Every structure is written in structure tokens, then in C-alpha cells.
């Protein structure tokens, strides 16, 4: 065996190496393209998710406001009614629960969630005392609907004014 290789053998060996290198470059380019496409698809998915989430949050906000408007209507109905006060009060409690539920689904607003939930709890557990606070409650809910933070403070004052040990 001689260490000398013929020119023909050397050309075959070199051309085989060049072919392998070409195939590897082709595979690397394909992998890079797939990685770029995957990254773009992920970015599009995240953008669509964020957009849809904002739409859902807007829907929850609308439903929350509808619930608060219903609470005001129920307070008016209760105050003007001569008959079936128990039914009207139950409807008031139900609509306050709806508003509290939709507020719970909204992002942020943790202190506001707590105030509305406490107001709902007071309506549910202490109806005799809550009936005397309906005018204040109506004012608080109306302020909340107008976007005033003082409405939440007024709601907290109503909750604080209820004797939780009494009926």
C-alpha cells in the first residue's frame, strides 16, 4: 500500500466531502427557516390571545355596568312598590350578585372587588338593616357607574355602618 493516492481517488474523495457539506448546509438552512416560521407563528398566536383577552375583559366590564344599572332599577322598584317587597329585594340581591361576579372576572381592581363583594354580602345577610341604607346604596352605585372612585368609598361606608352582630 502506498501512501500516494491517485488524482482520480483524490477528486472522488473531495467531491464526496463537498456533497456532504452541501447537504449539511441545506439541513441547517431548513432548520433556521422552520425556527423563524415557528417564532412568527408564536408571536401571532400571542398577539391574537392578547387581543381576544381584551375583548373578553371589555365584555365583562359591560356586563358589570349592566348589573349595576339593574341594581339601581331594583332599588327604585323596591322603594316605589307597595306589594311583594320580598320578591323585589331578592331581585336586588340577585343583580348585586351578578355585578359582583362580573367584577370578579375583571383584571385588577382588587380593592373595588372587595367593596362590591362586601356590599353584596351585607345585602344578603342583613336585609333589615340594608333596606334602611338603600338611598345611600343607590348613590354609591350611581357614583360607581359614573366612574367615580368615591362610589366605592361610599359603598365601604355602608358596609361599615351595618351592625354585623345584629339582624
N, C-alpha and C positions, 0 to 999 in steps of 0.2 A: 504494500500500500504506500502509495506516495502521497505526500502532503500536498503536492501540486494538484490543483483541480483544473480541469479543462475550462476553457472560456464558456463553452456551452453549459456546463454544470453551474458555473457561477451565475450566468444570466438566468437560468431557471430558478435558482435559489433566490436571487434578488427579486425577480418578478413575483414569486410566491410571497415574499415578505411585503412587497408593495400591495399586493391584493389583500392581505390580512390587514394591513394598516388602513386601506381604503374601507374595508368592511367595518372596522372598529370606529373610524371617524363617522361613518354613516349611522351606526348604532348610537353613538354619543349625540349626534345632531338630533336624531329621532327622540332620544330621551329628553334632551333640552326642550324641544318643541312640545312634547307632551307635558313637561313640567310647567311651561309657560301657559299652555291652554288650561291646565288644571288650576293654576293660580288665578287666571282670569275668571274661570267659572266660579271659583270660590268667592272672589270679590263680588261678582254679580249676585250670587246667592245671598251674601251678607247684606248687600245693598237692598235687595228685594225684601229680605226679612225685616230690616230696619224700617223700610217704607210701610210694609204691612203692619208692623207693630205700632207705628204712629197712627195709622188709620184706625186700628182697634182701640187705641187709647182715646182718640177723638170720639169714637162711638160711645165708649164708656163715659166720657165727660158729658156728652149729650144726654145719655140715659140718667146720669146723676142729676143733671139740671131738671130733667122731666120729673124725676122723683121729688125734687124739692118743690117744684111748682104744684105737683099733686098734693104735697103736704099743706101748702098754703090754701089750696082749694078745699081740702078736707077740714082745715081749721075754720075757714069761713062757713062751710056747710054745717059743722058742729055748732058753731056759735049762733047761726040763724035758725037752726032746726028746732022744732017743737017735739017731734016724735023720735023714735028709735035712735037715741043718743049712743047707745052701746054699739050699734052697727057702725055708726059714723066714727066713733072713737077707734074701733077695730080697723077701719079703713085707714084712718090717720096713722095708726101704728104700723100697718102693713106698708103704706107708702114711705114712711120714715125708714123702715127696714130695707126697702128697695133702694132708697137713696144711699143708705149706709153700705149696702152690698156693692153698689157700683163704685162708690168712693173707695172701697177696699181694693177694687181691681185696678185703680189708677196708680201710677208710679208716683213715688214721693208723697208729700202731704201727710206725713205720719201724724203730726200733731192735730191736723184737721180731721183725720180719720178717727182719732181717739175722741175728739169732741163730739162728732156726729154719732159715733157708736154709743157714747155715754148718754147723749140726748135720747137716742132710741131706747136704751136700757131704762132710763127714767120713765119714758112714756109707757113702757111695757110693765114695769114693776110697781110703779106708784101712780096709778091713773087718777086717784082722787086729788093728789097734790098737783099733778101735771095739768089737770083741767083748769086750775086757777092760774096757770102760767101760760095759757095759750096765746094771749096777746103778745107777751114778751117773745114767745117762741116764733110767732108769725113775723115779728120784727127781725129777729135774728136770722131766720131762714130767708127773708126778703133781702137782708143785707148780704148774706152769702151769695144769693143769686146775682146780685149786682156786682159781685167780685170784691166786696169789702171784707178785709180780714177782721174787722170789728164784729162781724156777724158770728164768727167762731168764738170770739171772746164773750159775746152776749150769750151764746149757747152754753159756754162753760159756766157763766154766772147763774144761769137757770139750773144747771145740774148741781152746782154748789148750794143753791138755795133750797133744794129738796131735802127734807128730813129723811135720811135713809133708814133710820130706825123705826120710823112711824109707818103709817099706812099710806 
